[in-house]
Amino acid sequence: MEKIIDLNKTVFELCSDDPAVKDILADLGFTDITKPGMLQTAGRFMTIPKGAKLKKIDMETIKKKFTDLGYAVK
């Protein structure tokens, strides 16, 4: 089964669908995601593009990381 990252979904939805996403995002610089409760609160409305803008992380870097790990970015 192909792994898909839908950038329109919230971080909470993505991590619920695939728990590995949380570790990948943490590696990319979204360190707050590992704090207790963050996924349940901010993660429910935050998307990866919104978070990237907030953290000043390049979207191309994020897309490349996911494609390198076998994900299809939507």
C-alpha positions as CSV (number, residue, x, y, z in Angstrom):
1,M,0.0,0.0,0.0
2,E,1.3,3.4,-1.0
3,K,1.8,5.9,1.8
4,I,0.3,9.3,1.1
5,I,0.8,12.6,2.8
6,D,-2.2,14.9,2.1
7,L,-1.0,18.4,2.9
8,N,-4.6,19.6,3.3
9,K,-5.2,17.3,6.3
10,T,-4.4,18.4,9.8
11,V,-1.2,17.1,11.6
12,F,-3.5,15.3,14.0
13,E,-5.2,13.4,11.1
14,L,-1.9,12.6,9.4
15,C,-0.4,11.2,12.7
16,S,-3.6,9.3,13.5
17,D,-3.4,7.6,10.0
18,D,0.3,6.9,10.3
19,P,2.1,7.3,13.6
20,A,5.5,7.5,11.9
21,V,4.6,10.9,10.5
22,K,5.0,12.4,14.0
23,D,8.7,11.3,14.2
24,I,9.4,12.5,10.6
25,L,7.9,15.9,11.4
26,A,9.9,16.1,14.7
27,D,13.1,15.3,12.7
28,L,12.3,18.1,10.3
29,G,12.1,20.7,13.1
30,F,8.5,20.5,14.3
31,T,9.8,19.6,17.8
32,D,6.7,20.9,19.5
33,I,4.7,18.0,18.2
34,T,6.5,15.7,20.7
35,K,5.3,17.7,23.7
36,P,2.4,16.1,25.5
37,G,-1.0,17.5,24.4
38,M,0.3,19.4,21.4
39,L,-1.0,16.9,18.9
40,Q,-4.4,16.9,20.6
41,T,-4.6,20.7,20.7
42,A,-2.7,22.6,18.0
43,G,-2.4,19.5,15.8
44,R,-6.2,19.4,15.3
45,F,-6.2,22.6,13.3
46,M,-2.5,22.9,12.1
47,T,-1.6,21.6,8.7
48,I,2.0,21.0,7.6
49,P,2.1,24.1,5.3
50,K,0.8,26.3,8.1
51,G,3.3,24.8,10.5
52,A,6.1,25.2,8.0
53,K,5.4,28.8,7.6
54,L,5.2,29.4,11.3
55,K,8.5,27.5,11.9
56,K,10.1,28.9,8.8
57,I,10.8,25.5,7.4
58,D,11.0,25.2,3.6
59,M,8.1,23.2,2.1
60,E,10.4,21.7,-0.6
61,T,12.6,20.3,2.2
62,I,9.5,18.7,3.8
63,K,8.2,17.3,0.5
64,K,11.7,15.9,-0.3
65,K,12.0,14.2,3.1
66,F,8.6,12.5,2.7
67,T,9.2,11.4,-0.9
68,D,12.7,10.1,0.1
69,L,10.9,7.9,2.8
70,G,8.5,6.5,0.2
71,Y,5.5,8.8,0.7
72,A,3.5,10.3,-2.1
73,V,2.9,14.0,-1.4
74,K,-0.6,15.2,-2.3
